[in-house]
């Protein structure tokens, strides 16, 4: 019995590290299994609902009924020496301009808008010489704006 103690056989160089791929695969499988277990905790009943999302109930769209109303509009200028650079909001909110005109001057038209809505009306002009120039806007024969200027200052009426 006096022989030397047996030592484990030495591995050949090609056998060293051959267990590493097996260990790496086990680690990856463990991570995947842990991920699935955690995800299952957050999903109701551990199942995934792959069906389509429920549709909201159908609702018929409401149609707003806006009634239109037509107004009679009159722009007026009064002055001693006429007016120039007359600018006003005309039919359909178009801007119109007249280079000059004798006074008294007026422009009448019909404008259609939404009932209860607000329409914009405006007229402005300059006097040709020193003197007074007055403007006035009537909507359905009611004065809605009136103004006056002296000298060559412009006058503006708006509503």
Residue, then its C-alpha position, 0 to 999 in steps of 0.5 A: x500500500x505504499x503507492x502514490x496517491x491517485x490524482x484526477x486525470x488531466x483534461x486534454x486541451x480540446x476538452x477544457x471549456x466544453x461545459x461553458x456552452x452548456x452553462x451559458x444555455x442554462x443561464x439564458x433558459x433561467x432568465x427566460x423562465x423568470x421573465x415569463x413568471x414575472x409577466x404572468x403575475x401582471x396579466x389577468x388570469x395569466x392569459x393574454x387577450x388577443x381579441x380586438x378591442x371592444x368598440x364604443x357604442x354607435x352614436x348618431x352625430x348631432x347636426x347643428x341647424x343654423x338658420x340664416x338671416x338677411x340684414x339691410x346694411x347702409x353706410x353713409x358719409x356726410x361732409x362739406x367737401x366730399x370724401x376720398x379713400x373710402x374703404x368698407x366691408x361689403x357683401x360677404x365680408x369682401x373689402x371694397x374701396x372708392x378713390x373719392x366721392x361727393x358727399x353725401x355718399x351712401x352704399x346700401x346692400x343686403x348681407x346674409x349671416x347666421x341668426x344670433x351671430x355677429x357680423x362685422x361692418x366697417x366704413x372709413x374715409x378721409x375728408x378732401x379739405x379741411x372741414x367735418x366728415x361724418x360716417x354712420x352705419x345702419x343695420x335694418x334701419x338702426x344706427x349701430x355706429x357713428x363718428x366724426x372727424x375734423x380736418x384731413x383726419x380719417x373717420x371710421x365707423x365699425x361694429 
